[in-house]
Amino acid sequence: MNAYQLILKKRNGDQLNKREITYLLDQYISGRMPDYQMSAFLMAVFFQGMKEKETADFTLAMAHSGEMIDLSTIPGIKVDKHSTGGVGDKTTLVLAPLVAAAGIPVAKMSGRGLGHTGGTVDKLSSLEGFKIYLSREEFIQRVRKNNLCITGQTENLVPADKKLYALRDVTATVDSIPLIASSIISKKYASGADALLLDVKAGGGAFIKTLPEARELAECMVKIGRQLGLKTAAFITDMNQPLGRAVGNALEVKESILTLRGEGPADLTELCLKLGASMLVLGEKMDSLEQAEETLKEVLYSGRALNKFVSFVKDQGGTAREIEDVELLPLTKLIEEVKTETRGFIQEIDALKVGLAAMALGAGREKKEDEIDLAAGVEVFKKIGDTVEKGELLFSLHSSSGEKISTALQLLKEAVVISPEKPSTPPLIHEFIPSSERNRGCL
């Protein structure tokens, strides 16, 4: 067996077995296989795809390339959640304490944001004293104590993915369904979860632009989960406009706190209740999504979810002062308002342009090593289908630089279309793919 034979086999559309995949990844990770050969293999996968079992074997080999987190000492079914990323997607900050307060252990490892989509650990950095990076022992101890912990990913978690992604990024092989799916599931499998809920975003502000592509990715990941014994379900949700109102780290933390108080935007609240209900079913706390959602409403509006968020923040070194007074979160020197110039209906709010505007203001990073302004971002005050009068507030821009505001203003002016006719409102949730085929359609 050698790399050339395996590249040729995949180029010809044949399926690799588990031993061949393990050999290929071992050769590459150890440095015995050069980048140009792995690039050829990735391009072969891009054009030929992978079969279901082949993708699962590739995912498993990726997961075992580094540290495997063992959460078996934590009682209960540990349910993780992953979003493919979107503009204003702060669901983890609401969902994790909501579900943990309902009795599901949430042990989550998250990464930093890159590009126009924010990372959970960046958002949490807005909280004074909050400790992002924990040892494995600290991580497990906090989940056992509080039913909830969110920490930054360790360097040893799925090193094969880090190396492969860097290569995919420069060889035009990023947007391959089996490679995307194996990248996501390998990290979740290595993190030790028993079950996984996926939020696959579809639309202009997401990595996946179309519903058919999002469905293909979601179904692929659910099937991989089944193959690996990881109980997996997926929602396909809309990202043609920002989720909630806030886009930017501290702004999104503020909105999450307000949501946990029961005062959040309708779309963010609804999505968190739907996602959370599925996590309760995956964790075998509830038998039906309807029953689970009613339970979560009680947890949310009784204040139990907010109390769980407070204990979670304090448990990881935060003062939690910002939860009591959201105005203590990081603030920018400058705030610029954008108002409507005509009356009518909001026809379009381009989520990508809003995300790029927030990035231009300092809320995102182009490269992993870039510094970000935690206070920077955009607030969005209208949704598609809303009625607007001339002079109504559309956006507020938060930044410490007038030059950055000028750049963002141009993007935001291009982001909104106002028309005289009321458009149809895009659905928040397009589809639900359950962990078992016999449950399909239960949403």
C-alpha positions in Angstrom: 0.0 0.0 0.0 1.2 3.5 -0.8 -0.2 7.0 -1.2 0.0 6.9 -5.0 -2.2 3.8 -5.2 -4.8 5.3 -2.8 -4.9 8.6 -4.8 -5.4 6.6 -8.0 -8.1 4.5 -6.4 -10.1 7.5 -5.3 -9.5 9.4 -8.5 -11.2 6.4 -10.3 -14.2 6.7 -8.0 -13.5 3.6 -5.9 -14.2 3.4 -2.2 -11.3 3.4 0.3 -11.6 1.0 3.3 -10.9 1.9 6.9 -7.3 0.5 6.8 -6.5 2.6 3.7 -7.9 5.8 5.1 -6.0 5.3 8.4 -2.8 4.7 6.5 -3.3 7.8 4.4 -4.0 10.1 7.3 -1.1 8.7 9.4 1.3 9.2 6.5 0.2 12.8 6.1 0.1 13.8 9.8 3.5 12.2 10.4 5.0 14.2 7.5 5.8 11.2 5.4 3.3 12.2 2.7 3.9 15.6 1.0 1.3 18.3 0.6 1.1 17.8 -3.1 0.0 14.2 -2.7 -2.7 15.0 -0.1 -3.8 17.9 -2.3 -4.3 15.4 -5.2 -6.3 13.1 -2.8 -8.5 16.0 -1.6 -9.2 17.1 -5.2 -10.1 13.5 -6.1 -12.6 13.5 -3.1 -14.0 16.8 -4.3 -14.9 15.4 -7.7 -15.7 11.7 -6.8 -17.2 12.2 -3.3 -17.2 9.5 -0.6 -19.7 6.8 0.2 -21.5 6.8 3.6 -19.3 4.2 5.3 -16.1 5.7 3.7 -17.0 9.2 5.1 -17.7 7.7 8.5 -14.3 5.9 8.5 -12.5 9.1 7.4 -14.3 11.0 10.2 -13.3 8.4 12.8 -9.6 8.4 11.7 -9.6 12.2 11.9 -11.0 12.1 15.4 -8.4 9.6 16.6 -5.5 11.7 15.2 -5.3 13.5 18.5 -6.8 13.8 22.0 -10.1 12.0 22.7 -12.1 13.5 25.6 -13.8 11.0 27.8 -16.9 12.4 29.5 -18.2 9.0 30.8 -17.7 10.0 34.4 -20.3 12.7 34.0 -23.8 11.3 34.7 -26.5 11.5 32.0 -26.5 11.8 28.2 -24.2 14.6 27.2 -25.7 16.5 24.3 -23.6 18.9 22.2 -24.7 21.4 19.6 -23.0 22.8 16.5 -24.0 25.6 14.1 -22.4 25.9 10.7 -22.3 29.7 11.4 -24.3 32.7 10.5 -24.7 36.5 11.1 -25.9 37.2 14.6 -25.9 33.5 15.6 -25.6 33.7 19.3 -27.8 30.7 20.0 -25.2 28.8 22.1 -25.2 31.6 24.8 -29.0 31.1 25.3 -29.4 27.5 24.4 -26.6 26.0 26.7 -27.9 27.4 30.0 -31.5 26.8 28.9 -30.9 23.1 28.3 -28.5 22.7 31.2 -31.2 24.1 33.5 -33.6 21.5 32.2 -31.3 18.7 33.2 -29.2 18.0 30.2 -25.4 18.1 30.7 -23.8 20.4 28.2 -20.0 20.0 27.7 -19.1 22.2 24.8 -15.8 23.1 23.1 -15.9 26.1 20.8 -13.6 27.9 18.5 -12.9 31.5 17.7 -14.6 33.3 14.9 -13.1 33.8 11.5 -14.6 36.1 8.8 -18.1 37.5 9.1 -19.4 34.8 11.5 -18.5 35.2 15.2 -17.1 32.5 17.5 -18.7 31.7 20.9 -15.4 32.0 22.8 -15.0 35.5 21.4 -18.4 36.5 22.7 -17.7 35.1 26.1 -14.5 37.1 26.2 -16.7 40.2 26.6 -17.5 39.1 30.2 -15.1 40.4 32.8 -12.8 37.7 34.3 -14.4 34.9 32.3 -11.8 32.1 31.8 -12.0 30.7 28.2 -9.4 28.0 28.3 -9.6 25.2 30.8 -7.7 22.0 31.4 -9.5 18.7 30.6 -9.9 18.1 34.4 -11.4 21.6 35.0 -13.7 21.1 32.0 -15.1 17.8 33.3 -15.3 19.0 36.9 -17.4 22.1 35.9 -19.9 20.0 33.9 -20.2 17.6 36.8 -20.8 20.5 39.2 -23.0 22.8 37.1 -24.3 20.7 34.2 -22.6 23.2 31.9 -19.2 24.3 30.7 -18.0 26.0 27.5 -14.3 26.1 26.8 -11.9 26.8 23.9 -10.8 23.9 21.8 -7.5 22.4 22.8 -4.6 22.3 20.3 -4.6 18.5 20.5 -8.2 18.1 19.4 -8.3 16.6 15.9 -4.9 17.9 14.6 -5.6 16.1 11.3 -8.4 18.5 10.7 -6.3 21.6 11.3 -3.7 20.4 8.9 -6.1 19.3 6.2 -8.3 22.5 6.5 -5.2 24.7 5.9 -4.5 22.6 2.8 -8.2 22.7 1.6 -8.2 26.4 2.0 -5.5 26.9 -0.6 -6.5 24.1 -3.0 -10.1 25.1 -3.6 -11.4 21.9 -1.9 -13.2 23.6 1.1 -16.7 23.2 -0.3 -16.9 19.4 -0.4 -19.8 17.8 1.5 -17.9 14.8 2.8 -14.9 16.9 3.8 -17.1 19.5 5.6 -19.1 16.8 7.3 -16.1 14.9 8.5 -14.4 18.0 9.7 -17.4 19.0 11.9 -18.3 15.5 13.2 -14.7 14.5 14.0 -14.3 17.4 16.4 -17.7 16.7 18.1 -16.9 12.9 18.4 -13.5 13.6 19.8 -15.1 16.1 22.3 -16.8 13.1 24.0 -20.5 14.0 23.4 -23.1 11.2 23.5 -25.5 13.0 21.2 -25.3 16.0 18.8 -27.7 18.6 17.5 -26.7 20.4 14.3 -28.0 23.8 13.2 -27.2 23.9 9.5 -27.6 27.5 8.2 -28.8 28.1 4.6 -28.9 31.5 2.9 -26.8 34.5 1.9 -25.2 35.0 5.3 -24.2 31.4 5.7 -21.4 29.2 4.3 -24.0 27.1 2.6 -26.1 29.3 0.3 -28.9 27.0 -1.0 -31.4 24.8 0.7 -30.5 21.6 -1.4 -26.9 22.0 -0.4 -27.8 22.5 3.3 -30.0 19.4 3.2 -27.2 17.3 1.6 -24.8 18.4 4.3 -27.2 17.9 7.1 -28.2 14.4 6.0 -24.6 13.5 5.5 -23.7 14.5 9.0 -26.7 12.8 10.6 -25.7 9.6 8.7 -22.1 9.8 9.9 -23.3 10.3 13.4 -25.4 7.1 13.1 -22.4 5.2 11.8 -20.3 6.3 14.7 -22.9 5.6 17.4 -23.3 9.4 18.0 -27.0 10.1 18.2 -27.4 13.0 15.8 -30.2 15.2 14.5 -30.2 18.4 12.4 -32.2 21.5 11.8 -31.9 23.5 8.6 -32.5 27.1 9.5 -32.7 30.4 7.5 -29.7 32.8 7.2 -31.0 35.2 4.5 -31.3 37.9 7.2 -29.4 38.2 10.5 -30.6 36.2 13.5 -32.0 38.5 16.2 -30.9 42.1 16.2 -27.3 42.1 17.4 -24.2 41.4 15.3 -20.9 41.7 17.2 -19.5 40.1 20.3 -20.5 42.2 23.3 -23.7 43.2 21.5 -24.6 39.6 21.1 -23.9 38.8 24.7 -26.2 41.7 25.7 -29.0 40.3 23.5 -28.4 36.8 24.9 -28.8 38.1 28.4 -32.0 39.9 27.5 -33.3 36.7 25.9 -32.6 34.7 29.0 -34.6 37.4 30.9 -37.5 36.6 28.5 -37.0 39.9 26.7 -35.2 38.8 23.6 -36.2 39.0 19.9 -38.9 36.7 18.8 -36.8 34.8 16.2 -33.9 34.1 18.5 -36.2 33.0 21.3 -38.2 30.7 19.0 -35.1 29.1 17.5 -33.5 28.4 20.9 -36.8 26.8 22.1 -36.9 24.6 19.0 -33.3 23.6 19.1 -33.4 23.1 22.9 -36.5 20.9 22.6 -34.6 18.6 20.2 -31.7 18.4 22.7 -34.0 17.3 25.4 -35.4 14.6 23.2 -31.8 13.5 22.2 -30.9 13.5 25.9 -33.9 11.3 26.6 -35.4 13.8 29.1 -38.6 14.1 27.0 -40.4 11.8 24.5 -41.8 14.5 22.2 -40.6 17.9 20.8 -43.9 19.5 21.8 -43.6 18.4 25.5 -39.9 19.4 25.5 -40.6 22.9 24.2 -43.3 23.5 26.8 -40.8 22.5 29.5 -38.2 24.9 28.1 -40.7 27.8 28.1 -41.2 27.3 31.8 -37.4 27.1 32.4 -36.9 30.3 30.4 -39.7 32.4 31.8 -39.3 31.3 35.4 -35.7 32.6 35.4 -34.0 29.3 35.9 -32.1 29.5 32.6 -30.8 33.0 33.6 -29.7 31.7 37.0 -27.9 28.9 35.3 -26.1 31.4 33.0 -25.0 33.4 36.1 -23.6 30.3 37.9 -21.9 29.2 34.7 -20.1 32.5 34.3 -19.1 32.7 37.9 -17.9 29.1 37.8 -15.5 30.1 35.0 -14.1 33.1 36.8 -16.5 35.8 35.6 -17.9 38.5 37.9 -21.3 38.2 36.2 -21.8 41.9 36.9 -22.8 42.4 33.2 -25.7 40.0 33.6 -27.3 42.2 36.2 -26.4 45.4 34.3 -25.8 44.9 30.6 -24.5 48.4 30.2 -21.3 47.2 31.9 -20.4 45.2 28.8 -17.7 46.7 26.5 -18.8 49.9 24.7 -17.5 51.7 21.7 -16.6 55.5 21.5 -18.8 56.0 18.4 -22.3 55.0 17.5 -23.8 56.0 14.1 -27.4 55.6 13.3 -28.8 54.7 9.8 -32.5 55.7 9.1 -34.8 54.9 6.3 -35.1 57.4 3.4 -38.5 56.2 2.2 -41.6 54.3 3.4 -42.7 50.8 2.5 -41.8 47.3 3.4 -38.5 45.6 4.1 -38.0 43.4 1.1 -34.4 42.3 1.8 -31.8 42.6 4.5 -28.6 41.0 3.0 -27.2 39.0 6.0 -23.7 38.7 4.3 -23.4 42.5 3.9 -24.5 43.1 7.5 -21.9 40.5 8.6 -19.2 42.2 6.5 -20.2 45.6 7.9 -19.7 44.3 11.5 -16.4 42.8 10.4 -15.3 46.2 8.9 -16.2 47.9 12.2 -13.8 45.6 14.0 -16.0 42.7 15.2 -14.5 40.0 13.0 -11.1 38.8 11.9 -9.7 38.0 8.5 -6.9 35.8 9.9 -6.9 33.8 13.1 -4.2 35.9 14.7 -6.1 39.2 14.1 -7.2 41.2 17.1 -10.9 42.1 17.3 -12.9 44.9 19.0 -15.3 43.1 21.4 -17.6 46.2 21.5 -17.8 46.7 17.8 -20.8 45.6 15.7 -24.2 46.4 14.2 -27.7 46.5 15.6 -30.5 45.7 13.2 -33.9 47.1 14.0 -36.0 45.7 11.2 -36.9 42.3 9.7 -38.0 41.2 6.2 -41.7 42.0 5.9 -41.7 44.9 8.4 -43.4 48.2 7.6 -41.2 51.2 7.7 -41.9 54.9 7.6 -39.4 57.5 6.4 -36.9 58.4 9.1 -37.2 55.2 11.0 -34.1 53.6 12.6 -32.7 50.7 10.5 -29.2 50.2 12.0 -26.9 51.5 14.6 -23.1 51.0 14.0 -20.7 50.6 17.0 -17.0 51.3 16.4 -14.0 53.2 17.8 -13.1 54.5 14.3 -14.9 57.0 12.1 -13.1 55.5 9.0 -14.4 52.0 9.8 -17.9 53.4 10.2 -17.7 55.0 6.7 -16.8 51.6 5.2 -19.5 49.8 7.0 -22.1 52.5 6.1 -21.6 51.8 2.4 -22.2 48.0 2.9 -25.3 48.6 5.0 -26.8 51.0 2.4 -26.5 48.2 -0.1 -27.9 45.6 2.3 -31.5 46.8 2.5 -34.2 46.9 -0.1 -37.5 48.7 0.6 -40.4 48.1 -1.7 -44.0 49.3 -1.8 -45.4 45.7 -1.7 -45.2 43.5 1.4 -43.0 40.4 0.7 -43.5 36.9 2.1 -41.7 36.4 5.3 -38.9 33.7 5.1 -39.4 30.7 7.4 -37.1 30.6 10.4 -36.8 26.8 10.2 -36.8 25.0 6.8 -36.5 21.4 7.8 -35.8 19.0 10.6 -33.8 15.8 10.1 -34.3 13.5 13.1 -31.7 11.0 14.5 -33.9 8.1 13.4 -35.5 7.8 9.9 -38.7 6.5 11.5 -39.1 9.8 13.3 -38.7 12.0 10.2 -41.4 14.6 9.9 -42.2 14.8 13.7 -41.5 18.5 13.8 
